[in-house]
């Protein structure tokens, strides 16, 4: 056992390395989700499909980046603040997308596109 | 290692720039708010990445404030765009 520890790093250093790696994986996945969200905004044909893609991809991407940064931050307080930021953004984004969809549904936008 | 955070922030900035093109091309009215909403979320992610990359924990508070302010413009646009909310009664006085 002591030979294994001597050959590799100490257990704590290995855990730290794996945490860092996991954090980078989460951050990369988050960036990919943001890229897909922007692609959807550019490529999708009308407001409701764009809204559908955007709200999900955005919040998941931010959540992944926040989780990755929380793993890198190394303190509980910072991780809790990142979680708080993500929750706030999710609440705000859900309300705003609801408002946008309702306004588009009630105004000339839906009439012109569905008539 | 810190350069990687800034690289990720730069990629996100590029996606925001590409998304802002959507405001000028192919949309009108309330649909333009979608790109702004994407911008708000991405700005928070960029600031969070920079706070780790530049070793500035204060920037997390900035991200919190940005997240709070990102939705206000959309809410104001919707509120004053002339659409009645479901709770408005026909006989209710405007004060």
Backbone of each chain as ProteinMPNN parsed JSONL, in Angstrom:
{"seq_chain_A": "XXXXXXXXXXXXXXXXXXXXXXXXXXXXXXXXXXXXXXXXXXXXXXXXXXXXXXXXXXXXXXXXXXXXXXXXXXXXXXXXXXXXXXXXXXXXXXXXXXXXXXXXXXXXXXXXXXX", "coords_chain_A": {"N_chain_A": [[0.827, -1.207, 0.0], [1.878, 1.201, 0.869], [3.755, 1.462, -1.065], [2.22, 1.939, -3.336], [1.131, 4.448, -2.714], [3.46, 5.893, -2.554], [4.333, 5.718, -5.154], [2.335, 6.978, -6.719], [0.573, 10.119, -6.284], [-0.244, 11.649, -3.101], [-3.306, 10.608, -1.451], [-5.074, 12.802, -1.032], [-4.153, 14.709, -2.832], [-4.72, 13.388, -5.171], [-7.516, 13.269, -5.113], [-8.034, 15.994, -5.29], [-7.05, 16.51, -7.82], [-8.789, 14.997, -9.399], [-11.186, 16.29, -8.795], [-10.668, 18.79, -9.928], [-10.492, 18.033, -12.606], [-13.087, 17.07, -13.088], [-14.468, 19.442, -12.678], [-13.524, 20.961, -14.867], [-14.56, 19.434, -16.953], [-17.319, 19.847, -16.525], [-17.458, 22.611, -16.963], [-16.697, 22.791, -19.663], [-18.817, 21.339, -20.819], [-20.891, 23.069, -20.155], [-20.222, 25.343, -21.686], [-20.566, 24.253, -24.215], [-23.319, 23.857, -24.158], [-24.198, 26.509, -24.107], [-23.279, 27.302, -26.634], [-24.914, 25.685, -28.262], [-27.395, 26.739, -27.582], [-27.224, 29.338, -28.649], [-26.937, 28.685, -31.319], [-29.442, 27.553, -31.755], [-31.003, 29.825, -31.391], [-30.304, 31.255, -33.646], [-30.922, 29.559, -35.779], [-33.522, 28.467, -35.536], [-36.984, 28.599, -36.618], [-39.255, 30.22, -35.618], [-40.684, 32.302, -32.965], [-41.617, 30.746, -30.784], [-40.444, 28.223, -30.943], [-37.785, 28.988, -30.689], [-37.814, 30.069, -28.138], [-38.376, 27.803, -26.678], [-36.022, 26.266, -27.08], [-34.051, 27.985, -26.145], [-34.502, 28.695, -23.413], [-34.1, 26.317, -22.033], [-31.506, 25.36, -22.79], [-29.844, 27.49, -22.069], [-30.147, 27.77, -19.202], [-29.349, 25.303, -18.287], [-26.723, 25.28, -19.225], [-25.603, 27.426, -17.774], [-25.951, 26.387, -15.211], [-24.244, 24.165, -15.291], [-21.741, 25.408, -15.676], [-21.63, 26.903, -13.329], [-21.602, 24.816, -11.468], [-19.2, 23.562, -12.118], [-17.388, 25.64, -11.546], [-17.895, 25.855, -8.858], [-16.828, 23.483, -7.916], [-14.161, 24.068, -8.404], [-13.729, 26.209, -6.742], [-13.363, 25.559, -4.073], [-14.385, 26.222, -1.568], [-17.07, 26.151, 0.762], [-18.767, 28.333, 1.095], [-18.425, 29.914, -1.21], [-19.342, 28.094, -3.098], [-22.008, 27.875, -2.327], [-22.866, 30.45, -2.886], [-22.612, 30.479, -5.657], [-24.529, 28.564, -6.289], [-26.775, 29.952, -5.42], [-26.789, 32.102, -7.231], [-27.333, 30.706, -9.577], [-29.9, 29.678, -9.022], [-31.353, 32.078, -8.765], [-31.111, 33.093, -11.372], [-32.494, 31.106, -12.736], [-35.12, 31.381, -11.738], [-35.702, 34.025, -12.571], [-35.393, 33.759, -15.332], [-37.337, 31.885, -15.984], [-39.698, 33.31, -15.337], [-39.475, 35.476, -17.118], [-39.452, 34.24, -19.651], [-41.963, 33.145, -19.658], [-43.504, 35.51, -19.621], [-42.739, 36.652, -22.083], [-43.663, 34.726, -23.896], [-46.415, 34.843, -23.373], [-47.047, 37.481, -24.037], [-46.38, 37.477, -26.767], [-48.245, 35.648, -27.626], [-50.622, 36.991, -27.193], [-50.524, 39.283, -28.725], [-50.109, 40.878, -31.96], [-48.281, 39.216, -33.047], [-48.735, 36.385, -32.877], [-51.13, 36.295, -34.212], [-50.524, 37.144, -36.851], [-48.822, 35.152, -37.603], [-50.205, 32.803, -37.422], [-52.543, 33.042, -38.777]], "CA_chain_A": [[0.0, 0.0, 0.0], [2.755, 2.37, 0.945], [4.431, 1.564, -2.358], [1.287, 2.594, -4.258], [1.055, 5.871, -2.362], [4.729, 6.523, -2.894], [4.461, 5.811, -6.607], [1.479, 8.059, -7.205], [0.569, 11.208, -5.314], [-1.007, 11.353, -1.896], [-4.745, 10.502, -1.767], [-5.729, 14.111, -1.082], [-3.785, 15.348, -4.097], [-5.437, 12.72, -6.265], [-8.906, 13.733, -5.073], [-8.057, 17.372, -5.793], [-6.858, 16.454, -9.268], [-10.031, 14.515, -10.009], [-12.181, 17.365, -8.681], [-10.355, 19.782, -10.96], [-10.847, 17.478, -13.917], [-14.547, 17.058, -13.168], [-14.881, 20.829, -12.85], [-13.284, 21.383, -16.252], [-15.541, 18.752, -17.809], [-18.602, 20.529, -16.382], [-17.381, 23.93, -17.605], [-16.721, 22.573, -21.111], [-20.185, 20.97, -21.193], [-21.704, 24.279, -20.08], [-19.939, 26.182, -22.858], [-21.205, 23.61, -25.364], [-24.758, 24.129, -24.099], [-24.413, 27.894, -24.547], [-23.121, 27.335, -28.093], [-26.112, 25.106, -28.875], [-28.496, 27.684, -27.397], [-27.086, 30.409, -29.63], [-27.236, 28.086, -32.625], [-30.896, 27.433, -31.845], [-31.558, 31.178, -31.568], [-30.063, 31.717, -35.016], [-31.426, 28.665, -36.815], [-34.916, 28.04, -35.435], [-37.792, 29.466, -37.472], [-40.122, 31.256, -35.055], [-40.423, 32.701, -31.581], [-41.916, 29.752, -29.747], [-39.389, 27.189, -30.967], [-36.567, 29.583, -30.131], [-38.008, 30.175, -26.69], [-38.274, 26.436, -26.16], [-34.621, 25.822, -27.045], [-33.188, 28.927, -25.433], [-34.648, 28.685, -21.955], [-33.52, 25.095, -21.458], [-30.053, 25.27, -23.021], [-29.216, 28.54, -21.268], [-30.095, 27.547, -17.759], [-28.523, 24.12, -18.048], [-25.327, 25.678, -19.418], [-25.167, 28.213, -16.607], [-25.864, 25.491, -14.067], [-23.031, 23.355, -15.402], [-20.576, 26.259, -15.434], [-21.606, 27.226, -11.902], [-21.194, 23.62, -10.726], [-17.763, 23.371, -12.336], [-16.654, 26.659, -10.787], [-18.038, 25.546, -7.429], [-15.821, 22.454, -7.621], [-12.828, 24.686, -8.419], [-13.57, 27.297, -5.773], [-12.749, 24.967, -2.891], [-14.963, 26.639, -0.29], [-18.522, 25.921, 0.784], [-19.479, 29.612, 0.962], [-18.422, 30.293, -2.625], [-20.21, 27.163, -3.819], [-23.397, 28.237, -2.023], [-23.191, 31.68, -3.621], [-22.817, 30.105, -7.061], [-25.844, 27.908, -6.348], [-27.774, 31.015, -5.278], [-26.841, 32.828, -8.503], [-28.02, 29.87, -10.562], [-31.326, 29.63, -8.689], [-31.936, 33.384, -9.101], [-31.23, 33.181, -12.825], [-33.557, 30.207, -13.193], [-36.418, 31.99, -11.426], [-35.9, 35.18, -13.438], [-35.524, 33.325, -16.714], [-38.64, 31.242, -16.148], [-40.745, 34.336, -15.374], [-39.373, 36.293, -18.33], [-39.868, 33.484, -20.835], [-43.423, 33.072, -19.579], [-44.048, 36.811, -20.03], [-42.523, 36.832, -23.517], [-44.562, 33.838, -24.627], [-47.787, 35.306, -23.224], [-47.206, 38.692, -24.839], [-46.391, 37.101, -28.177], [-49.495, 34.944, -27.895], [-51.767, 37.899, -27.153], [-50.403, 40.417, -29.642], [-50.236, 40.595, -33.394], [-47.285, 38.248, -33.489], [-49.314, 35.066, -33.121], [-52.187, 36.414, -35.216], [-49.961, 37.197, -38.196], [-48.113, 33.927, -37.963], [-51.073, 31.64, -37.432], [-53.744, 33.282, -39.58]], "C_chain_A": [[0.855, 1.249, 0.0], [3.509, 2.565, -0.363], [3.541, 2.297, -3.353], [1.235, 4.091, -3.993], [2.336, 6.578, -2.762], [4.867, 6.689, -4.394], [3.594, 6.927, -7.167], [1.552, 9.21, -6.206], [-0.141, 10.759, -4.046], [-2.489, 11.304, -2.254], [-5.421, 11.857, -1.894], [-5.418, 14.821, -2.4], [-4.522, 14.706, -5.257], [-6.896, 13.145, -6.297], [-9.005, 15.136, -5.641], [-7.924, 17.391, -7.313], [-8.141, 16.009, -9.967], [-11.126, 15.557, -9.923], [-11.95, 18.436, -9.733], [-10.795, 19.301, -12.336], [-12.356, 17.496, -14.122], [-15.088, 18.471, -13.379], [-14.686, 21.301, -14.275], [-14.256, 20.715, -17.203], [-16.889, 19.461, -17.754], [-18.588, 21.878, -17.089], [-17.435, 23.777, -19.125], [-18.13, 22.21, -21.578], [-21.098, 22.193, -21.162], [-21.499, 25.182, -21.274], [-20.593, 25.592, -24.097], [-22.706, 23.885, -25.365], [-25.063, 25.564, -24.516], [-24.284, 28.01, -26.059], [-24.371, 26.795, -28.784], [-27.305, 26.045, -28.737], [-28.439, 28.809, -28.414], [-27.386, 29.904, -31.029], [-28.742, 27.974, -32.83], [-31.533, 28.798, -32.078], [-31.405, 31.635, -33.011], [-30.816, 30.861, -36.027], [-32.924, 28.388, -36.74], [-35.851, 29.058, -36.062], [-38.629, 30.513, -36.758], [-39.949, 31.374, -33.542], [-40.588, 31.546, -30.603], [-40.905, 28.61, -29.755], [-38.096, 27.729, -30.385], [-36.643, 29.666, -28.614], [-37.827, 28.815, -26.035], [-36.814, 26.013, -26.032], [-33.8, 26.671, -26.079], [-33.274, 28.774, -23.919], [-34.013, 27.448, -21.336], [-32.008, 25.092, -21.577], [-29.293, 26.264, -22.154], [-29.033, 28.165, -19.81], [-29.281, 26.316, -17.414], [-27.046, 24.472, -18.198], [-24.8, 26.469, -18.237], [-25.024, 27.336, -15.38], [-24.606, 24.654, -14.105], [-21.781, 24.179, -15.132], [-20.473, 26.601, -13.953], [-21.161, 26.024, -11.081], [-19.696, 23.368, -10.878], [-16.936, 24.37, -11.543], [-16.759, 26.413, -9.292], [-17.048, 24.463, -7.021], [-14.429, 23.067, -7.553], [-12.616, 25.65, -7.268], [-12.995, 26.788, -4.449], [-13.269, 25.49, -1.567], [-16.474, 26.507, -0.37], [-19.273, 27.22, 0.519], [-19.551, 30.034, -0.497], [-19.349, 29.393, -3.421], [-21.678, 27.502, -3.581], [-23.798, 29.503, -2.771], [-23.431, 31.384, -5.099], [-24.17, 29.427, -7.242], [-26.96, 28.936, -6.288], [-27.934, 31.789, -6.584], [-27.614, 32.017, -9.537], [-29.525, 29.831, -10.293], [-32.018, 30.94, -9.057], [-32.145, 33.507, -10.601], [-32.348, 32.279, -13.329], [-34.929, 30.796, -12.927], [-36.706, 33.14, -12.385], [-36.151, 34.739, -14.867], [-36.878, 32.661, -16.961], [-39.749, 32.286, -16.228], [-40.697, 35.11, -16.684], [-39.82, 35.508, -19.555], [-41.377, 33.301, -20.838], [-44.059, 34.373, -20.063], [-43.907, 37.016, -21.535], [-43.512, 35.977, -24.313], [-45.994, 34.345, -24.551], [-48.028, 36.555, -24.063], [-47.254, 38.369, -26.323], [-47.701, 36.418, -28.545], [-50.666, 35.909, -28.0], [-51.689, 39.03, -28.166], [-50.436, 39.945, -31.076], [-49.277, 39.512, -33.859], [-47.929, 36.912, -33.83], [-50.411, 35.154, -34.181], [-51.602, 36.383, -36.627], [-49.346, 35.868, -38.601], [-49.029, 32.719, -38.041], [-52.285, 31.828, -38.332], [-53.586, 32.677, -40.982]], "O_chain_A": [[0.615, 2.205, -0.737], [3.86, 3.687, -0.727], [4.002, 3.15, -4.112], [1.287, 4.901, -4.918], [2.313, 7.709, -3.246], [5.443, 7.669, -4.866], [4.048, 7.726, -7.986], [2.467, 9.275, -5.386], [-0.585, 9.616, -3.943], [-2.897, 11.895, -3.254], [-6.26, 12.045, -2.775], [-6.288, 15.446, -3.006], [-4.904, 15.382, -6.212], [-7.459, 13.36, -7.37], [-9.937, 15.447, -6.383], [-8.583, 18.169, -8.002], [-8.53, 16.569, -10.992], [-11.914, 15.708, -10.856], [-12.892, 18.932, -10.352], [-11.385, 20.045, -13.12], [-12.848, 17.884, -15.182], [-16.028, 18.683, -14.145], [-15.557, 21.961, -14.841], [-14.73, 21.34, -18.152], [-17.534, 19.663, -18.783], [-19.566, 22.259, -17.734], [-18.13, 24.535, -19.802], [-18.591, 22.705, -22.606], [-21.968, 22.349, -22.019], [-22.456, 25.728, -21.823], [-21.116, 26.325, -24.937], [-23.303, 24.117, -26.417], [-26.058, 25.818, -25.195], [-25.061, 28.715, -26.703], [-24.838, 27.367, -29.769], [-28.129, 26.147, -29.646], [-29.461, 29.197, -28.98], [-28.011, 30.599, -31.831], [-29.26, 28.253, -33.911], [-32.479, 28.926, -32.856], [-32.275, 32.325, -33.542], [-31.3, 31.381, -37.033], [-33.545, 28.103, -37.764], [-35.559, 30.254, -36.048], [-38.715, 31.635, -37.257], [-39.172, 30.643, -32.929], [-39.779, 31.389, -29.689], [-40.549, 28.085, -28.7], [-37.388, 27.019, -29.671], [-35.679, 29.377, -27.905], [-37.207, 28.692, -24.978], [-36.41, 25.468, -25.005], [-32.981, 26.166, -25.311], [-32.255, 28.728, -23.229], [-33.452, 27.516, -20.242], [-31.301, 24.854, -20.597], [-28.251, 25.946, -21.582], [-27.934, 28.228, -19.259], [-28.605, 26.274, -16.386], [-26.212, 24.028, -17.408], [-23.695, 26.222, -17.753], [-24.092, 27.508, -14.594], [-23.963, 24.448, -13.076], [-20.866, 23.722, -14.448], [-19.383, 26.595, -13.381], [-20.425, 26.179, -10.107], [-19.01, 23.013, -9.92], [-15.92, 24.016, -10.945], [-15.834, 26.721, -8.54], [-16.492, 24.504, -5.924], [-13.604, 22.645, -6.743], [-11.483, 25.892, -6.852], [-12.235, 27.492, -3.784], [-12.659, 25.233, -0.529], [-17.08, 26.719, -1.421], [-20.283, 27.229, -0.184], [-20.602, 30.461, -0.974], [-20.06, 29.856, -4.313], [-22.497, 27.432, -4.497], [-24.931, 29.621, -3.236], [-24.329, 31.953, -5.72], [-24.873, 29.678, -8.22], [-27.96, 28.827, -6.996], [-29.05, 32.099, -7.002], [-28.438, 32.554, -10.278], [-30.33, 29.937, -11.219], [-33.127, 30.932, -9.592], [-33.195, 33.957, -11.06], [-33.072, 32.65, -14.253], [-35.811, 30.727, -13.783], [-37.799, 33.235, -12.944], [-37.026, 35.282, -15.542], [-37.489, 32.849, -18.013], [-40.64, 32.182, -17.071], [-41.732, 35.374, -17.296], [-40.504, 36.059, -20.418], [-42.003, 33.302, -21.898], [-45.029, 34.351, -20.821], [-44.833, 37.493, -22.191], [-44.117, 36.444, -25.278], [-46.722, 34.291, -25.543], [-49.062, 36.687, -24.717], [-48.074, 38.923, -27.056], [-48.207, 36.593, -29.654], [-51.59, 35.694, -28.784], [-52.701, 39.677, -28.438], [-50.742, 38.79, -31.372], [-49.443, 38.953, -34.944], [-47.716, 36.365, -34.912], [-50.61, 34.218, -34.955], [-52.117, 35.683, -37.5], [-49.344, 35.499, -39.776], [-48.676, 31.714, -38.658], [-52.989, 30.86, -38.621], [-54.496, 32.779, -41.805]]}, "seq_chain_B": "XXXXXXXXXXXXXXXXXXXXXXXXXXXXXXXXXXXXXXXXXXXXXXXXXXXXXXXXXXXXXXXXXXXXXXXXXXXXXXXXXXXXXXXXXXXXXXX", "coords_chain_B": {"N_chain_B": [[-3.239, 27.82, -16.38], [-5.227, 29.555, -15.571], [-5.699, 30.867, -17.879], [-7.399, 29.25, -19.271], [-9.935, 29.62, -18.158], [-10.402, 32.2, -19.046], [-10.371, 31.782, -21.751], [-12.685, 30.227, -22.061], [-14.539, 32.165, -21.271], [-14.183, 33.932, -23.372], [-15.096, 32.445, -25.559], [-17.791, 32.285, -24.864], [-18.427, 34.978, -25.055], [-18.185, 35.305, -27.795], [-20.353, 33.742, -28.652], [-22.433, 35.277, -27.66], [-22.149, 37.583, -29.217], [-22.736, 36.532, -31.724], [-25.373, 35.843, -31.245], [-26.552, 38.314, -30.855], [-26.787, 39.321, -33.381], [-29.177, 38.337, -34.189], [-31.018, 40.088, -33.14], [-31.092, 42.168, -34.924], [-31.667, 41.037, -37.378], [-34.335, 39.44, -38.92], [-36.214, 39.359, -36.831], [-38.895, 40.851, -34.911], [-40.567, 43.136, -32.696], [-41.668, 41.573, -29.741], [-40.122, 39.353, -29.969], [-37.514, 40.044, -30.16], [-36.613, 40.249, -27.625], [-35.709, 37.809, -26.86], [-33.035, 37.35, -27.619], [-31.857, 39.179, -25.943], [-32.405, 38.064, -23.501], [-30.902, 35.736, -23.638], [-28.442, 36.987, -23.724], [-28.338, 38.091, -21.147], [-28.174, 35.812, -19.458], [-25.809, 34.652, -20.421], [-23.989, 36.663, -19.867], [-23.837, 36.565, -17.09], [-22.627, 34.047, -16.8], [-20.164, 34.592, -18.042], [-19.071, 36.545, -16.334], [-18.844, 35.045, -14.005], [-16.941, 33.119, -14.805], [-14.784, 34.814, -15.267], [-14.37, 35.776, -12.704], [-13.264, 33.602, -11.456], [-11.06, 33.179, -13.103], [-9.565, 35.552, -12.955], [-9.064, 35.63, -10.32], [-10.734, 37.093, -8.597], [-12.882, 37.289, -6.228], [-14.895, 39.105, -5.733], [-16.249, 39.586, -8.033], [-18.249, 37.728, -8.141], [-20.388, 38.761, -6.715], [-21.049, 40.777, -8.45], [-21.995, 39.242, -10.547], [-24.286, 38.243, -9.364], [-25.815, 40.598, -9.113], [-26.063, 41.267, -11.814], [-27.589, 39.103, -12.677], [-29.911, 39.694, -11.355], [-30.666, 42.079, -12.597], [-30.982, 41.351, -15.223], [-33.487, 40.548, -16.007], [-35.148, 42.705, -15.761], [-35.507, 44.531, -17.883], [-36.861, 43.125, -19.87], [-39.211, 42.577, -18.48], [-40.165, 45.179, -18.106], [-40.593, 45.946, -20.768], [-42.604, 44.142, -21.532], [-44.565, 44.89, -19.734], [-45.28, 47.489, -20.467], [-46.098, 47.224, -23.057], [-48.701, 47.304, -23.797], [-50.331, 45.12, -23.501], [-52.926, 43.693, -21.713], [-52.816, 42.436, -18.407], [-53.746, 39.257, -16.91], [-55.01, 39.729, -14.553], [-56.138, 42.176, -14.703], [-59.119, 43.969, -14.344], [-62.105, 44.723, -16.176], [-63.594, 46.914, -15.203], [-61.842, 48.233, -13.63], [-60.23, 51.04, -12.216], [-57.812, 53.209, -13.666], [-55.067, 54.198, -11.963]], "CA_chain_B": [[-4.547, 27.267, -16.04], [-6.215, 30.629, -15.53], [-6.033, 31.26, -19.241], [-8.511, 28.441, -19.769], [-11.176, 30.298, -17.769], [-10.62, 33.362, -19.92], [-10.723, 31.256, -23.069], [-14.106, 29.871, -22.012], [-15.298, 33.422, -21.265], [-14.102, 34.498, -24.72], [-16.013, 31.673, -26.409], [-19.156, 32.705, -24.533], [-18.612, 36.319, -25.622], [-18.413, 35.128, -29.235], [-21.721, 33.282, -28.879], [-23.335, 36.414, -27.434], [-22.071, 38.448, -30.394], [-23.494, 35.888, -32.796], [-26.787, 35.889, -30.915], [-27.061, 39.68, -30.968], [-27.145, 39.53, -34.78], [-30.581, 37.982, -34.293], [-31.853, 41.246, -32.81], [-31.227, 43.05, -36.09], [-32.108, 40.325, -38.576], [-35.315, 38.375, -38.876], [-37.197, 39.377, -35.764], [-39.448, 42.159, -34.571], [-41.42, 43.113, -31.524], [-41.286, 40.928, -28.494], [-39.175, 38.272, -30.249], [-36.148, 40.532, -29.967], [-36.218, 40.096, -26.223], [-35.093, 36.5, -26.65], [-31.583, 37.498, -27.681], [-31.426, 39.895, -24.734], [-32.446, 37.12, -22.387], [-29.688, 34.913, -23.79], [-27.311, 37.827, -23.345], [-28.293, 38.222, -19.698], [-27.677, 34.574, -18.851], [-24.41, 34.441, -20.8], [-23.163, 37.647, -19.164], [-23.581, 36.03, -15.749], [-21.63, 32.973, -16.917], [-18.867, 35.199, -18.358], [-18.538, 37.186, -15.131], [-18.435, 33.979, -13.072], [-15.676, 32.555, -15.291], [-13.718, 35.804, -15.056], [-14.068, 35.897, -11.276], [-12.334, 32.521, -11.124], [-9.832, 33.322, -13.888], [-8.781, 36.701, -12.493], [-8.927, 35.52, -8.863], [-11.445, 38.221, -7.978], [-14.169, 36.764, -5.725], [-15.914, 40.164, -5.691], [-17.03, 39.552, -9.265], [-19.439, 36.885, -7.955], [-21.479, 39.667, -6.343], [-21.454, 41.443, -9.693], [-22.821, 38.282, -11.291], [-25.588, 38.211, -8.693], [-26.552, 41.81, -9.492], [-26.399, 41.143, -13.236], [-28.699, 38.175, -12.777], [-31.113, 40.392, -10.896], [-31.053, 43.129, -13.538], [-31.144, 40.852, -16.589], [-34.88, 40.345, -16.374], [-35.995, 43.892, -15.57], [-35.848, 45.192, -19.131], [-37.914, 42.34, -20.523], [-40.455, 42.775, -17.728], [-40.658, 46.528, -18.402], [-41.12, 45.957, -22.137], [-43.879, 43.428, -21.554], [-45.544, 45.622, -18.929], [-45.739, 48.696, -21.147], [-46.371, 46.995, -24.475], [-50.113, 47.477, -24.064], [-51.102, 43.905, -23.287], [-53.5, 43.638, -20.369], [-52.526, 41.206, -17.665], [-54.952, 38.487, -16.64], [-55.662, 40.185, -13.336], [-56.809, 43.451, -14.931], [-60.561, 43.87, -14.492], [-62.586, 45.751, -17.107], [-64.072, 48.105, -14.528], [-60.83, 48.756, -12.713], [-59.771, 52.378, -12.58], [-56.356, 53.4, -13.794], [-54.625, 55.27, -11.05]], "C_chain_B": [[-5.619, 28.348, -16.045], [-6.595, 31.099, -16.921], [-7.232, 30.484, -19.771], [-9.857, 29.043, -19.387], [-11.464, 31.446, -18.737], [-10.924, 32.932, -21.337], [-12.199, 30.886, -23.122], [-14.967, 31.123, -22.028], [-15.313, 34.045, -22.654], [-15.039, 33.765, -25.683], [-17.457, 32.102, -26.151], [-19.445, 34.092, -25.098], [-18.877, 36.236, -27.123], [-19.836, 34.653, -29.501], [-22.723, 34.412, -28.654], [-23.343, 37.318, -28.656], [-22.849, 37.853, -31.557], [-24.993, 35.978, -32.522], [-27.374, 37.282, -31.084], [-27.398, 40.033, -32.414], [-28.639, 39.291, -34.981], [-31.494, 39.157, -33.958], [-32.111, 42.087, -34.055], [-31.844, 42.348, -37.289], [-33.214, 39.347, -38.209], [-36.278, 38.379, -37.713], [-37.779, 40.779, -35.625], [-40.249, 41.994, -33.296], [-40.814, 42.344, -30.363], [-40.246, 39.817, -28.725], [-37.732, 38.723, -30.055], [-35.664, 40.357, -28.53], [-35.499, 38.783, -25.972], [-33.578, 36.603, -26.643], [-31.065, 38.215, -26.441], [-31.438, 38.975, -23.527], [-31.238, 36.187, -22.424], [-28.462, 35.698, -23.349], [-27.193, 37.947, -21.832], [-27.715, 36.992, -19.029], [-26.191, 34.377, -19.152], [-23.502, 35.425, -20.089], [-22.852, 37.163, -17.751], [-22.518, 34.939, -15.801], [-20.239, 33.55, -17.181], [-18.247, 35.799, -17.1], [-18.085, 36.144, -14.108], [-17.102, 33.37, -13.493], [-14.525, 33.518, -15.04], [-13.361, 35.924, -13.576], [-13.122, 34.786, -10.831], [-10.992, 32.733, -11.842], [-8.95, 34.45, -13.41], [-8.566, 36.686, -10.986], [-9.54, 36.712, -8.152], [-12.795, 37.719, -7.47], [-15.275, 37.812, -5.702], [-16.818, 40.096, -6.913], [-18.248, 38.639, -9.139], [-20.64, 37.733, -7.53], [-21.994, 40.408, -7.566], [-22.348, 40.527, -10.524], [-24.218, 38.193, -10.689], [-26.438, 39.409, -9.095], [-26.966, 41.748, -10.956], [-27.582, 40.2, -13.425], [-30.007, 38.811, -12.355], [-31.617, 41.377, -11.949], [-31.384, 42.601, -14.926], [-32.606, 40.797, -16.994], [-35.694, 41.628, -16.355], [-36.417, 44.518, -16.89], [-36.954, 44.448, -19.867], [-39.243, 42.555, -19.818], [-41.036, 44.149, -18.028], [-41.256, 46.584, -19.801], [-42.496, 45.31, -22.191], [-44.962, 44.235, -20.839], [-46.119, 46.807, -19.688], [-46.012, 48.477, -22.622], [-47.861, 47.026, -24.786], [-50.959, 46.238, -23.893], [-51.604, 43.885, -21.855], [-53.093, 42.342, -19.68], [-53.833, 40.527, -17.298], [-55.706, 39.007, -15.43], [-56.343, 41.529, -13.514], [-58.305, 43.224, -15.116], [-61.022, 44.979, -15.433], [-62.989, 47.032, -16.396], [-63.044, 48.766, -13.632], [-60.333, 50.117, -13.185], [-58.257, 52.405, -12.714], [-55.924, 54.52, -12.875], [-53.131, 55.428, -11.119]], "O_chain_B": [[-6.756, 28.117, -16.457], [-7.673, 31.657, -17.127], [-7.986, 30.98, -20.608], [-10.809, 28.997, -20.166], [-12.594, 31.64, -19.185], [-11.648, 33.621, -22.056], [-12.887, 31.186, -24.098], [-15.996, 31.166, -22.703], [-16.32, 34.615, -23.075], [-15.694, 34.389, -26.518], [-18.245, 32.264, -27.083], [-20.552, 34.364, -25.562], [-19.685, 36.992, -27.662], [-20.468, 35.1, -30.459], [-23.731, 34.508, -29.353], [-24.401, 37.772, -29.091], [-23.536, 38.566, -32.287], [-25.789, 36.166, -33.443], [-28.55, 37.427, -31.417], [-28.199, 40.934, -32.661], [-29.284, 39.933, -35.81], [-32.625, 39.217, -34.44], [-33.194, 42.646, -34.229], [-32.477, 42.991, -38.127], [-33.057, 38.527, -37.304], [-37.102, 37.471, -37.612], [-37.237, 41.754, -36.145], [-40.567, 40.883, -32.872], [-39.626, 42.452, -30.057], [-39.571, 39.392, -27.788], [-36.84, 37.908, -29.817], [-34.463, 40.322, -28.261], [-34.765, 38.649, -24.993], [-32.91, 36.028, -25.783], [-29.981, 37.91, -25.943], [-30.592, 39.086, -22.639], [-30.633, 35.885, -21.395], [-27.564, 35.166, -22.696], [-26.09, 37.911, -21.287], [-26.869, 37.099, -18.141], [-25.413, 33.993, -18.279], [-22.373, 35.083, -19.738], [-21.732, 37.33, -17.269], [-21.618, 34.899, -14.962], [-19.25, 33.072, -16.626], [-17.064, 35.601, -16.823], [-17.075, 36.329, -13.428], [-16.233, 33.129, -12.655], [-13.431, 33.107, -14.653], [-12.202, 36.145, -13.228], [-12.286, 34.985, -9.95], [-9.928, 32.499, -11.269], [-7.725, 34.339, -13.447], [-7.964, 37.605, -10.431], [-8.951, 37.271, -7.227], [-13.767, 37.727, -8.225], [-16.456, 37.467, -5.657], [-17.985, 40.484, -6.863], [-19.183, 38.749, -9.931], [-21.771, 37.461, -7.932], [-23.194, 40.642, -7.714], [-23.327, 40.971, -11.124], [-25.21, 38.081, -11.409], [-27.626, 39.269, -9.382], [-28.083, 42.129, -11.306], [-28.47, 40.464, -14.235], [-31.068, 38.52, -12.907], [-32.82, 41.504, -12.174], [-31.996, 43.308, -15.727], [-32.942, 40.974, -18.165], [-36.811, 41.656, -16.871], [-37.548, 44.986, -17.021], [-37.87, 45.061, -20.417], [-40.28, 42.7, -20.465], [-42.249, 44.289, -18.188], [-42.304, 47.198, -20.005], [-43.427, 45.837, -22.8], [-46.116, 44.268, -21.266], [-47.308, 47.102, -19.571], [-46.146, 49.445, -23.372], [-48.251, 46.797, -25.931], [-52.169, 46.279, -24.111], [-50.834, 44.038, -20.907], [-53.036, 41.284, -20.307], [-54.9, 41.137, -17.363], [-56.903, 38.759, -15.288], [-57.044, 41.995, -12.615], [-58.72, 42.402, -15.932], [-60.411, 46.046, -15.487], [-62.757, 48.124, -16.915], [-63.343, 49.748, -12.953], [-60.055, 50.328, -14.365], [-57.53, 51.728, -11.987], [-56.374, 55.658, -13.008], [-52.567, 56.276, -10.428]]}, "name": "protein", "num_of_chains": 2, "seq": "XXXXXXXXXXXXXXXXXXXXXXXXXXXXXXXXXXXXXXXXXXXXXXXXXXXXXXXXXXXXXXXXXXXXXXXXXXXXXXXXXXXXXXXXXXXXXXXXXXXXXXXXXXXXXXXXXXXXXXXXXXXXXXXXXXXXXXXXXXXXXXXXXXXXXXXXXXXXXXXXXXXXXXXXXXXXXXXXXXXXXXXXXXXXXXXXXXXXXXXXXXXXXXXXXX"}
